[in-house]
Amino acid sequence: MEAKIEHQLEKIMPEDLARTFESAYHVFQGRTEHMDDLLKHGGVLLRKAAQKFTPTQMVIGIAALAAVAVVLISRADDDDDHDAGHGNRPKIGSGKGN
């Protein structure tokens, strides 16, 4: 019975995902004080995932997550640069004033 409880605790739970994404959201919003939480929750999630996946699956999964993170950060940075440089001017072809 004790082995069954231990096995149950090592499953990836929805709460693990929610905590990790919540911490990542806070860090993405600029609240760097949540970086420790992100590392802690991400580490727990990674440890649990490592038990389920082969090393190749882990490498591919981490690479995919890193690629998505780079794209999201790049888009957010481009949006900030675009908004700061152009103010509130309407976009060309937006139908306003044409």
N, CA, C and O atoms as CSV, one atom per row, in Angstrom:
chain,resi,resn,atom,element,x,y,z
A,1,MET,N,N,0.819,-1.190,0.000
A,1,MET,CA,C,0.000,0.000,0.000
A,1,MET,C,C,0.868,1.260,0.000
A,1,MET,O,O,0.540,2.249,-0.656
A,2,GLU,N,N,1.971,1.215,0.738
A,2,GLU,CA,C,2.862,2.372,0.812
A,2,GLU,C,C,3.490,2.672,-0.546
A,2,GLU,O,O,3.679,3.838,-0.892
A,3,ALA,N,N,3.816,1.638,-1.317
A,3,ALA,CA,C,4.388,1.828,-2.649
A,3,ALA,C,C,3.372,2.485,-3.573
A,3,ALA,O,O,3.738,3.296,-4.423
A,4,LYS,N,N,2.099,2.140,-3.412
A,4,LYS,CA,C,1.042,2.742,-4.231
A,4,LYS,C,C,0.919,4.234,-3.930
A,4,LYS,O,O,0.739,5.029,-4.853
A,5,ILE,N,N,1.011,4.623,-2.691
A,5,ILE,CA,C,0.939,6.038,-2.312
A,5,ILE,C,C,2.143,6.792,-2.865
A,5,ILE,O,O,2.003,7.905,-3.372
A,6,GLU,N,N,3.329,6.186,-2.767
A,6,GLU,CA,C,4.529,6.809,-3.319
A,6,GLU,C,C,4.402,7.006,-4.818
A,6,GLU,O,O,4.764,8.060,-5.340
A,7,HIS,N,N,3.889,5.998,-5.515
A,7,HIS,CA,C,3.709,6.081,-6.966
A,7,HIS,C,C,2.705,7.187,-7.301
A,7,HIS,O,O,2.887,7.924,-8.269
A,8,GLN,N,N,1.660,7.295,-6.506
A,8,GLN,CA,C,0.636,8.318,-6.726
A,8,GLN,C,C,1.229,9.719,-6.569
A,8,GLN,O,O,0.863,10.625,-7.317
A,9,LEU,N,N,2.126,9.910,-5.623
A,9,LEU,CA,C,2.719,11.215,-5.380
A,9,LEU,C,C,3.636,11.656,-6.514
A,9,LEU,O,O,3.853,12.854,-6.697
A,10,GLU,N,N,4.172,10.717,-7.273
A,10,GLU,CA,C,5.110,11.061,-8.326
A,10,GLU,C,C,4.444,11.349,-9.670
A,10,GLU,O,O,5.130,11.686,-10.635
A,11,LYS,N,N,3.127,11.223,-9.748
A,11,LYS,CA,C,2.427,11.569,-10.984
A,11,LYS,C,C,2.427,13.079,-11.165
A,11,LYS,O,O,2.428,13.836,-10.194
A,12,ILE,N,N,2.425,13.502,-12.416
A,12,ILE,CA,C,2.327,14.930,-12.702
A,12,ILE,C,C,0.875,15.338,-12.482
A,12,ILE,O,O,-0.032,14.858,-13.163
A,13,MET,N,N,0.678,16.209,-11.541
A,13,MET,CA,C,-0.664,16.642,-11.175
A,13,MET,C,C,-0.974,17.979,-11.850
A,13,MET,O,O,-0.057,18.733,-12.174
A,14,PRO,N,N,-2.242,18.275,-12.061
A,14,PRO,CA,C,-2.605,19.571,-12.638
A,14,PRO,C,C,-2.088,20.752,-11.802
A,14,PRO,O,O,-1.784,21.817,-12.338
A,15,GLU,N,N,-1.996,20.547,-10.508
A,15,GLU,CA,C,-1.490,21.610,-9.637
A,15,GLU,C,C,-0.034,21.936,-9.939
A,15,GLU,O,O,0.386,23.089,-9.836
A,16,ASP,N,N,0.738,20.910,-10.312
A,16,ASP,CA,C,2.147,21.132,-10.667
A,16,ASP,C,C,2.249,22.046,-11.885
A,16,ASP,O,O,3.038,22.991,-11.906
A,17,LEU,N,N,1.444,21.751,-12.887
A,17,LEU,CA,C,1.435,22.588,-14.089
A,17,LEU,C,C,0.953,23.998,-13.772
A,17,LEU,O,O,1.539,24.977,-14.234
A,18,ALA,N,N,-0.115,24.100,-12.986
A,18,ALA,CA,C,-0.678,25.410,-12.660
A,18,ALA,C,C,0.334,26.276,-11.903
A,18,ALA,O,O,0.492,27.459,-12.206
A,19,ARG,N,N,1.011,25.689,-10.929
A,19,ARG,CA,C,2.006,26.452,-10.156
A,19,ARG,C,C,3.158,26.917,-11.044
A,19,ARG,O,O,3.623,28.052,-10.937
A,20,THR,N,N,3.607,26.024,-11.919
A,20,THR,CA,C,4.729,26.379,-12.796
A,20,THR,C,C,4.335,27.496,-13.754
A,20,THR,O,O,5.078,28.464,-13.916
A,21,PHE,N,N,3.170,27.370,-14.390
A,21,PHE,CA,C,2.728,28.403,-15.326
A,21,PHE,C,C,2.429,29.722,-14.622
A,21,PHE,O,O,2.691,30.792,-15.171
A,22,GLU,N,N,1.885,29.653,-13.417
A,22,GLU,CA,C,1.614,30.872,-12.662
A,22,GLU,C,C,2.924,31.593,-12.328
A,22,GLU,O,O,3.016,32.813,-12.470
A,23,SER,N,N,3.918,30.850,-11.892
A,23,SER,CA,C,5.216,31.453,-11.586
A,23,SER,C,C,5.852,32.033,-12.849
A,23,SER,O,O,6.424,33.123,-12.817
A,24,ALA,N,N,5.751,31.302,-13.958
A,24,ALA,CA,C,6.311,31.796,-15.218
A,24,ALA,C,C,5.604,33.069,-15.658
A,24,ALA,O,O,6.243,33.992,-16.164
A,25,TYR,N,N,4.301,33.127,-15.472
A,25,TYR,CA,C,3.533,34.328,-15.836
A,25,TYR,C,C,3.996,35.528,-15.018
A,25,TYR,O,O,4.183,36.617,-15.561
A,26,HIS,N,N,4.181,35.333,-13.721
A,26,HIS,CA,C,4.632,36.434,-12.863
A,26,HIS,C,C,6.017,36.927,-13.292
A,26,HIS,O,O,6.255,38.133,-13.353
A,27,VAL,N,N,6.919,36.006,-13.587
A,27,VAL,CA,C,8.263,36.386,-14.018
A,27,VAL,C,C,8.193,37.102,-15.363
A,27,VAL,O,O,8.893,38.092,-15.572
A,28,PHE,N,N,7.356,36.609,-16.277
A,28,PHE,CA,C,7.191,37.228,-17.592
A,28,PHE,C,C,6.635,38.648,-17.468
A,28,PHE,O,O,6.947,39.512,-18.287
A,29,GLN,N,N,5.812,38.885,-16.446
A,29,GLN,CA,C,5.247,40.206,-16.208
A,29,GLN,C,C,6.253,41.153,-15.553
A,29,GLN,O,O,5.949,42.327,-15.338
A,30,GLY,N,N,7.431,40.658,-15.240
A,30,GLY,CA,C,8.471,41.510,-14.677
A,30,GLY,C,C,8.626,41.399,-13.174
A,30,GLY,O,O,9.439,42.116,-12.591
A,31,ARG,N,N,7.884,40.538,-12.540
A,31,ARG,CA,C,7.978,40.353,-11.089
A,31,ARG,C,C,9.047,39.309,-10.804
A,31,ARG,O,O,8.751,38.132,-10.596
A,32,THR,N,N,10.289,39.762,-10.799
A,32,THR,CA,C,11.420,38.839,-10.681
A,32,THR,C,C,11.510,38.165,-9.313
A,32,THR,O,O,12.254,37.197,-9.155
A,33,GLU,N,N,10.773,38.656,-8.333
A,33,GLU,CA,C,10.798,38.007,-7.022
A,33,GLU,C,C,10.178,36.605,-7.080
A,33,GLU,O,O,10.344,35.820,-6.147
A,34,HIS,N,N,9.469,36.288,-8.162
A,34,HIS,CA,C,8.875,34.965,-8.329
A,34,HIS,C,C,9.814,33.987,-9.047
A,34,HIS,O,O,9.429,32.850,-9.321
A,35,MET,N,N,11.031,34.420,-9.348
A,35,MET,CA,C,11.981,33.555,-10.051
A,35,MET,C,C,12.305,32.307,-9.232
A,35,MET,O,O,12.414,31.218,-9.795
A,36,ASP,N,N,12.461,32.445,-7.919
A,36,ASP,CA,C,12.735,31.279,-7.070
A,36,ASP,C,C,11.588,30.273,-7.133
A,36,ASP,O,O,11.817,29.066,-7.201
A,37,ASP,N,N,10.349,30.780,-7.110
A,37,ASP,CA,C,9.186,29.897,-7.217
A,37,ASP,C,C,9.185,29.171,-8.555
A,37,ASP,O,O,8.898,27.976,-8.621
A,38,LEU,N,N,9.508,29.904,-9.630
A,38,LEU,CA,C,9.529,29.293,-10.959
A,38,LEU,C,C,10.564,28.174,-11.019
A,38,LEU,O,O,10.287,27.098,-11.548
A,39,LEU,N,N,11.741,28.421,-10.485
A,39,LEU,CA,C,12.782,27.389,-10.490
A,39,LEU,C,C,12.373,26.186,-9.648
A,39,LEU,O,O,12.614,25.043,-10.039
A,40,LYS,N,N,11.759,26.436,-8.499
A,40,LYS,CA,C,11.335,25.341,-7.617
A,40,LYS,C,C,10.234,24.511,-8.274
A,40,LYS,O,O,10.338,23.287,-8.343
A,41,HIS,N,N,9.181,25.172,-8.756
A,41,HIS,CA,C,8.058,24.449,-9.361
A,41,HIS,C,C,8.465,23.794,-10.681
A,41,HIS,O,O,8.036,22.682,-10.986
A,42,GLY,N,N,9.288,24.484,-11.454
A,42,GLY,CA,C,9.773,23.902,-12.700
A,42,GLY,C,C,10.644,22.687,-12.452
A,42,GLY,O,O,10.587,21.717,-13.208
A,43,GLY,N,N,11.450,22.728,-11.400
A,43,GLY,CA,C,12.296,21.585,-11.040
A,43,GLY,C,C,11.479,20.374,-10.627
A,43,GLY,O,O,11.797,19.245,-11.001
A,44,VAL,N,N,10.424,20.607,-9.854
A,44,VAL,CA,C,9.548,19.511,-9.440
A,44,VAL,C,C,8.884,18.899,-10.669
A,44,VAL,O,O,8.821,17.677,-10.808
A,45,LEU,N,N,8.393,19.757,-11.556
A,45,LEU,CA,C,7.742,19.271,-12.774
A,45,LEU,C,C,8.725,18.495,-13.650
A,45,LEU,O,O,8.387,17.451,-14.207
A,46,LEU,N,N,9.927,19.013,-13.762
A,46,LEU,CA,C,10.955,18.347,-14.567
A,46,LEU,C,C,11.341,16.994,-13.971
A,46,LEU,O,O,11.525,16.023,-14.704
A,47,ARG,N,N,11.463,16.927,-12.648
A,47,ARG,CA,C,11.803,15.667,-11.979
A,47,ARG,C,C,10.714,14.625,-12.212
A,47,ARG,O,O,11.015,13.464,-12.489
A,48,LYS,N,N,9.459,15.031,-12.103
A,48,LYS,CA,C,8.365,14.096,-12.324
A,48,LYS,C,C,8.295,13.665,-13.789
A,48,LYS,O,O,8.033,12.499,-14.085
A,49,ALA,N,N,8.530,14.604,-14.701
A,49,ALA,CA,C,8.487,14.274,-16.131
A,49,ALA,C,C,9.636,13.351,-16.503
A,49,ALA,O,O,9.478,12.480,-17.359
A,50,ALA,N,N,10.780,13.529,-15.877
A,50,ALA,CA,C,11.949,12.707,-16.191
A,50,ALA,C,C,11.706,11.238,-15.879
A,50,ALA,O,O,12.314,10.364,-16.496
A,51,GLN,N,N,10.831,10.963,-14.937
A,51,GLN,CA,C,10.531,9.572,-14.597
A,51,GLN,C,C,9.655,8.916,-15.651
A,51,GLN,O,O,9.650,7.692,-15.775
A,52,LYS,N,N,8.921,9.707,-16.406
A,52,LYS,CA,C,7.969,9.170,-17.378
A,52,LYS,C,C,8.542,9.083,-18.793
A,52,LYS,O,O,8.149,8.206,-19.562
A,53,PHE,N,N,9.460,9.976,-19.144
A,53,PHE,CA,C,9.932,10.088,-20.518
A,53,PHE,C,C,11.330,9.510,-20.686
A,53,PHE,O,O,12.098,9.401,-19.731
A,54,THR,N,N,11.637,9.146,-21.916
A,54,THR,CA,C,12.998,8.709,-22.246
A,54,THR,C,C,13.883,9.955,-22.344
A,54,THR,O,O,13.363,11.063,-22.478
A,55,PRO,N,N,15.200,9.796,-22.281
A,55,PRO,CA,C,16.079,10.966,-22.419
A,55,PRO,C,C,15.863,11.735,-23.723
A,55,PRO,O,O,15.935,12.964,-23.735
A,56,THR,N,N,15.603,11.029,-24.806
A,56,THR,CA,C,15.368,11.702,-26.087
A,56,THR,C,C,14.097,12.547,-26.027
A,56,THR,O,O,14.079,13.675,-26.520
A,57,GLN,N,N,13.043,12.012,-25.432
A,57,GLN,CA,C,11.800,12.762,-25.296
A,57,GLN,C,C,11.998,13.999,-24.418
A,57,GLN,O,O,11.430,15.057,-24.689
A,58,MET,N,N,12.799,13.862,-23.376
A,58,MET,CA,C,13.066,15.007,-22.499
A,58,MET,C,C,13.810,16.104,-23.249
A,58,MET,O,O,13.458,17.278,-23.129
A,59,VAL,N,N,14.824,15.746,-24.013
A,59,VAL,CA,C,15.598,16.733,-24.761
A,59,VAL,C,C,14.713,17.446,-25.773
A,59,VAL,O,O,14.773,18.669,-25.893
A,60,ILE,N,N,13.893,16.695,-26.501
A,60,ILE,CA,C,13.008,17.294,-27.499
A,60,ILE,C,C,11.970,18.191,-26.817
A,60,ILE,O,O,11.670,19.276,-27.315
A,61,GLY,N,N,11.431,17.755,-25.704
A,61,GLY,CA,C,10.451,18.553,-24.978
A,61,GLY,C,C,11.025,19.846,-24.443
A,61,GLY,O,O,10.396,20.898,-24.555
A,62,ILE,N,N,12.208,19.782,-23.865
A,62,ILE,CA,C,12.853,20.988,-23.330
A,62,ILE,C,C,13.221,21.940,-24.457
A,62,ILE,O,O,13.085,23.155,-24.315
A,63,ALA,N,N,13.689,21.394,-25.580
A,63,ALA,CA,C,14.014,22.239,-26.731
A,63,ALA,C,C,12.763,22.928,-27.268
A,63,ALA,O,O,12.817,24.100,-27.640
A,64,ALA,N,N,11.653,22.223,-27.312
A,64,ALA,CA,C,10.402,22.826,-27.785
A,64,ALA,C,C,9.941,23.931,-26.841
A,64,ALA,O,O,9.514,24.993,-27.294
A,65,LEU,N,N,10.024,23.691,-25.537
A,65,LEU,CA,C,9.653,24.724,-24.569
A,65,LEU,C,C,10.550,25.949,-24.686
A,65,LEU,O,O,10.075,27.081,-24.606
A,66,ALA,N,N,11.836,25.725,-24.874
A,66,ALA,CA,C,12.765,26.846,-25.020
A,66,ALA,C,C,12.458,27.638,-26.288
A,66,ALA,O,O,12.518,28.867,-26.273
A,67,ALA,N,N,12.132,26.961,-27.375
A,67,ALA,CA,C,11.806,27.651,-28.625
A,67,ALA,C,C,10.547,28.501,-28.466
A,67,ALA,O,O,10.502,29.638,-28.935
A,68,VAL,N,N,9.542,27.960,-27.816
A,68,VAL,CA,C,8.312,28.718,-27.577
A,68,VAL,C,C,8.595,29.925,-26.692
A,68,VAL,O,O,8.075,31.012,-26.946
A,69,ALA,N,N,9.410,29.750,-25.663
A,69,ALA,CA,C,9.743,30.868,-24.781
A,69,ALA,C,C,10.477,31.970,-25.533
A,69,ALA,O,O,10.202,33.152,-25.325
A,70,VAL,N,N,11.403,31.596,-26.399
A,70,VAL,CA,C,12.147,32.594,-27.185
A,70,VAL,C,C,11.201,33.360,-28.097
A,70,VAL,O,O,11.301,34.582,-28.203
A,71,VAL,N,N,10.287,32.663,-28.755
A,71,VAL,CA,C,9.336,33.332,-29.654
A,71,VAL,C,C,8.430,34.282,-28.875
A,71,VAL,O,O,8.207,35.414,-29.306
A,72,LEU,N,N,7.908,33.836,-27.738
A,72,LEU,CA,C,7.025,34.703,-26.941
A,72,LEU,C,C,7.751,35.931,-26.421
A,72,LEU,O,O,7.204,37.034,-26.453
A,73,ILE,N,N,8.962,35.756,-25.947
A,73,ILE,CA,C,9.735,36.889,-25.443
A,73,ILE,C,C,10.072,37.844,-26.581
A,73,ILE,O,O,10.027,39.061,-26.403
A,74,SER,N,N,10.405,37.308,-27.735
A,74,SER,CA,C,10.714,38.139,-28.896
A,74,SER,C,C,9.501,38.954,-29.327
A,74,SER,O,O,9.616,40.144,-29.620
A,75,ARG,N,N,8.337,38.308,-29.363
A,75,ARG,CA,C,7.115,39.026,-29.748
A,75,ARG,C,C,6.775,40.111,-28.737
A,75,ARG,O,O,6.395,41.218,-29.120
A,76,ALA,N,N,6.907,39.807,-27.466
A,76,ALA,CA,C,6.605,40.802,-26.434
A,76,ALA,C,C,7.564,41.978,-26.537
A,76,ALA,O,O,7.158,43.129,-26.377
A,77,ASP,N,N,8.827,41.696,-26.802
A,77,ASP,CA,C,9.819,42.755,-26.943
A,77,ASP,C,C,9.537,43.606,-28.176
A,77,ASP,O,O,9.662,44.829,-28.128
A,78,ASP,N,N,9.152,42.959,-29.293
A,78,ASP,CA,C,8.817,43.692,-30.509
A,78,ASP,C,C,7.587,44.566,-30.296
A,78,ASP,O,O,7.542,45.697,-30.780
A,79,ASP,N,N,6.590,44.055,-29.578
A,79,ASP,CA,C,5.389,44.847,-29.292
A,79,ASP,C,C,5.724,46.062,-28.446
A,79,ASP,O,O,5.187,47.145,-28.680
A,80,ASP,N,N,6.608,45.898,-27.462
A,80,ASP,CA,C,7.014,47.028,-26.627
A,80,ASP,C,C,7.748,48.070,-27.449
A,80,ASP,O,O,7.500,49.267,-27.302
A,81,ASP,N,N,8.652,47.624,-28.317
A,81,ASP,CA,C,9.391,48.559,-29.171
A,81,ASP,C,C,8.457,49.259,-30.138
A,81,ASP,O,O,8.600,50.457,-30.381
A,82,HIS,N,N,7.507,48.531,-30.690
A,82,HIS,CA,C,6.569,49.094,-31.658
A,82,HIS,C,C,5.677,50.136,-30.990
A,82,HIS,O,O,5.460,51.210,-31.552
A,83,ASP,N,N,5.159,49.836,-29.804
A,83,ASP,CA,C,4.286,50.767,-29.092
A,83,ASP,C,C,5.042,52.012,-28.651
A,83,ASP,O,O,4.498,53.114,-28.716
A,84,ALA,N,N,6.267,51.861,-28.208
A,84,ALA,CA,C,7.052,52.991,-27.729
A,84,ALA,C,C,7.467,53.906,-28.876
A,84,ALA,O,O,7.563,55.119,-28.689
A,85,GLY,N,N,7.710,53.356,-30.037
A,85,GLY,CA,C,8.208,54.150,-31.157
A,85,GLY,C,C,7.156,54.871,-31.955
A,85,GLY,O,O,7.459,55.869,-32.609
A,86,HIS,N,N,5.923,54.396,-31.924
A,86,HIS,CA,C,4.912,54.966,-32.799
A,86,HIS,C,C,3.758,55.620,-32.068
A,86,HIS,O,O,2.886,56.197,-32.717
A,87,GLY,N,N,3.713,55.558,-30.780
A,87,GLY,CA,C,2.628,56.191,-30.045
A,87,GLY,C,C,1.303,55.544,-30.371
A,87,GLY,O,O,1.201,54.319,-30.447
A,88,ASN,N,N,0.273,56.380,-30.567
A,88,ASN,CA,C,-1.069,55.869,-30.825
A,88,ASN,C,C,-1.502,56.103,-32.260
A,88,ASN,O,O,-2.697,56.212,-32.532
A,89,ARG,N,N,-0.554,56.181,-33.181
A,89,ARG,CA,C,-0.928,56.382,-34.579
A,89,ARG,C,C,-1.661,55.159,-35.108
A,89,ARG,O,O,-1.312,54.032,-34.758
A,90,PRO,N,N,-2.683,55.364,-35.956
A,90,PRO,CA,C,-3.359,54.206,-36.522
A,90,PRO,C,C,-2.473,53.482,-37.514
A,90,PRO,O,O,-1.604,54.091,-38.138
A,91,LYS,N,N,-2.688,52.198,-37.658
A,91,LYS,CA,C,-1.924,51.415,-38.611
A,91,LYS,C,C,-2.382,51.721,-40.026
A,91,LYS,O,O,-3.549,52.049,-40.244
A,92,ILE,N,N,-1.489,51.619,-40.975
A,92,ILE,CA,C,-1.816,51.841,-42.374
A,92,ILE,C,C,-2.776,50.747,-42.810
A,92,ILE,O,O,-2.547,49.566,-42.551
A,93,GLY,N,N,-3.843,51.147,-43.469
A,93,GLY,CA,C,-4.807,50.173,-43.963
A,93,GLY,C,C,-5.757,49.690,-42.880
A,93,GLY,O,O,-6.455,48.698,-43.086
A,94,SER,N,N,-5.806,50.353,-41.744
A,94,SER,CA,C,-6.681,49.894,-40.676
A,94,SER,C,C,-8.115,50.347,-40.884
A,94,SER,O,O,-9.015,49.931,-40.154
A,95,GLY,N,N,-8.337,51.220,-41.902
A,95,GLY,CA,C,-9.697,51.673,-42.171
A,95,GLY,C,C,-10.046,52.960,-41.466
A,95,GLY,O,O,-11.108,53.530,-41.713
A,96,LYS,N,N,-9.179,53.430,-40.595
A,96,LYS,CA,C,-9.424,54.679,-39.871
A,96,LYS,C,C,-8.801,55.822,-40.664
A,96,LYS,O,O,-7.588,55.851,-40.872
A,97,GLY,N,N,-9.615,56.741,-41.097
A,97,GLY,CA,C,-9.111,57.927,-41.786
A,97,GLY,C,C,-8.762,57.692,-43.226
A,97,GLY,O,O,-8.206,58.587,-43.863
A,98,ASN,N,N,-9.060,56.532,-43.778
A,98,ASN,CA,C,-8.770,56.247,-45.170
A,98,ASN,C,C,-9.988,56.393,-46.009
A,98,ASN,O,O,-9.930,56.189,-47.222
